[in-house]
Amino acid sequence: MSVAILFGCSFVAIETGLRELPPLLFASLRFDVAAVVLVSYVVAARSRSAWLPRTRGDLLGIGVAGVFLIALNNALLFVGQGSTTAAMASMMYGLNPVLAPVFAWWLLGDRLSGVGALGIGVALAGVVVILRPSPATLTSAGTVGQGLILGAAAAVAIGSVLLKRVQPRMGSLPLTAWATAVGAVALHGASALAGESPTAVVGVSLPTLASLLVVGVPSTAVAYAIRFELIERIGPVRTNLVSYAVPVVAAVLGWMLLGAGVSAVTAAGFAVVFVGFALVERDAIRREVCRLRQSGRRRRGTDPAGPAESPFPCDD
């Protein structure tokens, strides 16, 4: 739940900071802060052999994570969120776990079942409900912004699949630290090419500085570290389930701090997206529900045996 809260806070902080800072400059400053924190930590806390990249896979992994998971993802996210709300952005961003199986089928040759394909279709139908496209709205700022955020979700999905393909050997935290540094450099380059002035940061208000610190430290350095630890400990699917609490946190904080609401149609669209995700990851969700049920029974003393010998099978 802590990951959901930290990432949910980031969407509200981004919306606040974009009132004064250009989007690409803001994104690059986010990872300047995060890179300093993460690189300093891994250098101080890990042995030299643990944090230095040593194989071709390590270097490719840092490059893939820096370009797709950091630079491209955040460039599209920050530019897109400039024309939409924190809650809407987090809902569209939540499509990432549904897109990943598509790219895994394309890039890794992973099998995509008929039910999984149906789930992807259902999730995309939810996107249509959220966007409500029409000839009059297709070129509106809000629709374009949501499309850019969908592109950010796709960048994360592609990056995650490519990261699996290159198979880096270094630990996830050192890899993340170096990726934030690579991403920060790439984002500064994109900001310069876009004509954004680096002096825009001079004289910004206290709320903007606070938003930069929030997205840089707790919502990036800390949240990314926890997320990668969760991926190593419980796997990517169970970690992705946590991400579906992010829009709830973003919506509540956006309403409390910014006065932004969520329409019933948008909430319904996100519910359809979640149904699609449940269809795609139905086997993993079923295993997780089974694990939780067995854990609860053991705590109550009604299931003394382990999972392999439990008298309460998962299909009951």
Secondary structure, DSSP 8 states (H G I E B T S, - for coil): -HHHHHHHHHHHHHHHHTTTS-HHHHHHHHHHHHHHHHHHHHHHHS-HHHHS--SHHHHHHHHHIIIIIIIIHHHHHHHHHTTS-HHHHHHHHTTHHHHHHHHHHHHT-----HHHHHHHHHHHHHHHHHH---TTTTTSHHHHHHHHHHHHHHHHHHHHHHHHHH---S-HHHHHHHHHHHHHHHHHHHHHHTT--GGGGTT--HHHHHHHHHHHIIIIIIHHHHHHHHHHHH-HHHHHHHHTTHHHHHHHHIIIII-----HHHHHHHHHHHHHHHHHTHHHHHHHHHHHHHHHHHHHTS--S-GGG-SS-TT-
